[in-house]
Amino acid sequence: MNQVLLTIGVLFLAYIFGSVPFGLLIVKLRTGQDIRNIASGRTGGTNAMRAAGFWAGIFTALFDILKGAGAVWLARALIPDQHWVHVFAPIFAILGHNYSIFLPEFDENRRFKGLRGGAGGAPSVGGAFGLWPASLAIILPLGALVFFTLGYASVTTMSVALFAIIVFAVRAINGFPWIDVFYGILAEVLLIWALRPNIKNLLAGTERVVNISLHGRIKAKREMQK
């Protein structure tokens, strides 16, 4: 019974930690604006970059990565012999990030609509880092490559969980836990669900392109030549 309560407590704390809206706090301190009223309205690193500049986006992403990693570290410290809890803790951090208990949303009649947050890319990277630190050296450069070439934040977000699946699958083939692959799959499902509007925009050809990417620069150059 004590083990069950401890597990519930760890997962709840992981969700609460994931719910901390670092992007909202950083943008508010930097510009005084509410990130929820800017562009996509999400609280992640890309929207923080749009709202308050490059470094605001970088620091938001770093803190959001720590959400996922911190959830693993907490679970490992309190329940060291239950690896499945280490895997599910960052999933709950991603849920907190995407649906923050601190960011309830209401309609014009003050009726509750849901919980706001990000899309989950950075805490997904953090969760993989917590489970296997060396994964950061693989997932982060590949994610950056996708971001700075294609220029779609949504595609980058979905790609990091896919890279995690591949990384953990290769490890599992070499004798490491297969449940780590399940972490990547669950994270990918959460990211795709959060990015449903972006996927529709991608299919319609109307998704935002980040200006600092190769695609963004090419697109801007073509528009100037029209």
HURAJO-V38222 format. One record per backbone hydrogen bond with DSSP energy under -1.0 kcal/mol. CO is the residue of the C=O (numbers start at 0). NH is the residue of the N-H. Records with the same first field share a line. If there is no record, write none. Layout:
CO->NH  NH
This chain:
0->4
1->5
2->6
3->7
4->8
5->9
6->10
7->11
8->12
9->13
10->14
11->15
12->16
13->17
14->18
16->19
19->21
20->24
21->25
22->26
23->27
24->28
25->29
26->30
27->31
33->36
34->37
37->40
43->47
44->48
45->49
46->50
47->51
48->52
52->56
53->57
54->58
55->59
56->60
57->61
58->62
59->63
60->64
61->65
63->67
64->68
65->69
66->70
67->71
68->72
69->73
70->74
71->75
72->76
73->77
74->78
78->81
81->84  85
82->86
83->87
84->88
87->91
88->92
89->93
90->94
91->95
92->96
93->97
94->98
96->117
99->102
102->115
104->112  113
106->109
110->106
113->104
115->99
119->123
120->124
121->125
122->126
123->127
124->128
125->129
126->130
127->131
131->134
132->135
134->137  138
135->139
137->141
138->142
139->143
140->144
141->145
142->146
143->147
145->149  150
147->213
148->214
150->209
151->155
152->156
153->157
154->158
155->159
157->161
158->162
159->163
160->164
161->165
162->166
163->167
164->168
165->169
166->170
167->171
168->172
170->175
171->174
177->180  181
178->182
179->183
180->184
181->185
182->186
183->187
184->188
185->189
186->190
187->191
188->192
189->193
190->194
192->195
194->198
195->199
196->200
197->201
198->202
199->203
200->205
209->212
212->216
213->217
214->218
215->219
216->220
217->221
218->222
219->223
220->224
